[in-house]
Amino acid sequence: MLFKSKGASARRILSTAGATMVTWAALVGAASAQFVGAPRPGQMGMSEAASPIMREMVFFHDAILLPIITAISLFVLALIVIVVNKYNEKANPTPSRTTHHAGLEVAWTVIPVVILLIIAIPSFRLLNHQLTLPDADVTVKVTGNSSWAWTWSYPKEGGGGFEFQSRLLDQATLPAGKLRLLDVDNEAVVPVNKNIRVQVTADVVGIIHAFALPNLGVRIDAIPGRLNETWFRAEREGVYYGQCSELCGKDHAYMPIVVRVVSEDAYKAWLASAAKQFASTSAEPLRVADATATR
């Protein structure tokens, strides 16, 4: 009975994995002309870049950090192997009494400083590009709710004047082609190749969230009473998935973020449609130039 039970469990696991792969393949096939910014089964490495900031992040990680980390790890491994083989009791019965070596002291002080400087220069440049917001084509406000949902506000100045909540779809009745734990009932929509300013906060209950869209290089805290700002420019039309990345409570794992990037004409059509759909709610005015906005 034990072997039968293990066999059944293995079949269930394989069946679940196969269903996931089939669902993903169907989704990608149905949207072959549209980029889907979501994790892939078995994926390793960073998310595929779809914005200038994310491309710079990927380059910084792959071309600068990864080689440095690899070289340091191999160097330390080599030192460990040398020490184990050369300075064990059998190979070196008379231990060295050396207590100070000026050359080594200078080397292990100067070399780390040089490595940190090599990392710091592109790192500061990347931070500057992230934190210096360009002139915005579209501004939206995103509020993390204590009910573990996101509220999107589109101001009247940009043709909106409405807001809506975005919640995880019911997983028990998940429609075909939708991603488990990622798709939502109301997607946010923005135009492609436009600078999108995102103002992020949380409601007054006191829970801190974090707004993150990996493919677009966005990750910023949503803090009650504080208005943080970030930006992105999606270079490809498609659907981009993110999640709350701050441990915020019992439903932290059920706060996905979905942004659909469309053409400018499609965005204008969506604005008109959404204004009617969410006519019962109005967007809170966005104080873009306020000194209280922090970056």
NORWOZI-V305170 format. One record per residue. PHI is phi in whole degrees, -180 to 180 (999 if undefined). NEAR is the number of other ideal C-beta (glycine too) atoms within 8 Angstrom. D_CENTER is the distance of its C-alpha to the mean C-alpha in whole Angstrom. Layout:
PHI,NEAR,D_CENTER
PHI,NEAR,D_CENTER
This chain:
999,4,45
-63,5,42
-67,6,42
-64,7,42
-63,8,39
-64,8,37
-64,8,37
-65,8,36
-63,8,33
-63,8,32
-64,8,33
-64,8,31
-63,8,28
-64,8,29
-65,8,29
-64,8,26
-63,9,24
-65,8,26
-64,8,26
-63,9,22
-64,9,22
-65,8,25
-61,10,23
-64,10,20
-62,8,23
-65,10,24
-65,11,21
-66,9,21
-65,7,24
-72,7,24
-121,11,22
-61,6,23
-92,3,23
-127,8,20
-72,9,16
-116,10,14
-90,14,10
-140,8,10
-62,6,11
-109,6,14
-56,8,17
76,4,18
-67,6,15
-126,3,15
96,3,13
-77,9,9
-64,8,8
-65,6,11
-73,11,11
-135,13,12
-149,13,12
-58,8,14
-66,13,12
-67,14,10
-62,10,13
-68,11,14
-63,12,11
-63,10,12
-63,9,16
-60,12,16
-72,10,14
-77,9,17
-96,7,20
-119,12,20
-67,9,18
-62,9,19
-62,8,23
-65,11,23
-62,8,22
-63,8,24
-62,8,27
-64,9,27
-63,8,27
-67,8,29
-64,8,32
-65,8,31
-61,8,32
-62,8,35
-61,8,36
-63,8,36
-62,8,38
-62,8,41
-64,8,41
-63,8,42
-83,8,44
-92,8,46
-117,9,46
-78,8,47
-63,5,50
-70,5,52
-80,7,51
-140,10,52
-64,4,54
-106,3,55
-68,5,51
-71,5,51
-104,4,52
-64,5,49
-116,3,48
-156,5,47
-144,6,46
-58,6,45
-62,6,44
-65,7,41
-58,9,40
-68,8,40
-63,8,38
-80,8,35
-97,8,35
-75,8,35
-60,8,32
-61,8,29
-64,8,30
-63,8,30
-62,10,27
-64,8,25
-65,8,26
-61,9,25
-75,11,21
-67,8,22
-61,8,23
-68,9,20
-66,9,18
-65,8,19
-63,8,20
-63,12,16
-61,8,16
-63,8,18
-67,10,17
-70,9,14
-93,7,16
-94,6,19
-79,9,18
-75,6,21
-59,4,23
-87,11,21
-87,7,22
-139,11,21
-120,13,20
-131,14,18
-118,14,18
-122,15,16
-118,12,17
-80,16,16
-97,11,19
-69,8,21
-89,4,21
61,12,18
-146,9,17
-116,12,16
-108,11,18
-103,13,18
-120,14,21
-110,13,22
-74,13,25
-63,8,28
-59,6,28
-101,8,26
93,8,28
-99,12,26
86,9,28
-148,13,26
-146,12,23
-154,11,22
-95,10,20
-120,14,18
-127,8,18
-61,11,18
-66,10,20
-62,6,23
-72,8,23
-74,4,26
-124,5,27
-65,9,24
-64,6,25
-62,4,25
88,7,22
-92,8,20
-92,9,17
-64,6,18
65,8,15
-127,10,13
-80,10,16
-126,12,17
-77,6,20
-125,9,20
-84,9,17
-79,12,16
-129,10,18
-139,14,18
-82,12,20
-77,12,19
57,6,19
-126,10,19
-78,10,18
-106,14,16
-88,13,16
-116,15,14
-98,14,16
-123,15,15
-150,15,17
-136,13,18
-72,10,22
-82,5,24
-67,7,25
115,6,23
-91,11,20
-94,12,16
-114,12,13
-145,12,10
-93,18,8
-140,12,4
-131,15,4
-58,12,3
-65,13,7
-103,15,7
70,15,6
-114,13,6
-159,9,6
-150,12,9
-73,10,12
-110,15,14
-117,9,17
-58,11,21
79,5,23
-135,8,21
-108,11,19
-93,14,16
-132,13,15
-147,13,13
-156,11,13
-156,12,12
-135,10,15
-73,16,14
-95,8,16
-137,8,17
-69,9,18
154,13,16
-114,14,14
-116,14,10
-109,16,9
-147,14,6
-149,10,7
-64,13,9
-115,7,8
-126,10,11
-63,4,14
-116,12,16
144,7,19
-64,4,20
-109,7,18
-56,11,15
-75,6,14
-119,8,15
-124,15,13
-73,12,11
-126,15,10
-129,14,12
-122,14,13
-100,11,16
-101,13,16
-131,11,20
-69,8,23
-63,8,25
-64,6,28
-65,9,26
-66,12,24
-63,9,27
-65,8,28
-65,10,25
-57,11,26
-64,8,30
-68,8,29
-67,13,26
-61,11,29
-77,7,31
-65,7,29
-110,10,28
-65,7,31
-76,3,32
-119,8,29
-127,6,29
-75,14,26
-67,7,26
-56,6,27
-95,11,24
-93,8,26
-61,9,24
-92,4,26
-62,7,27
-72,3,27
-76,7,25
-72,12,22
-117,7,20
-128,7,17
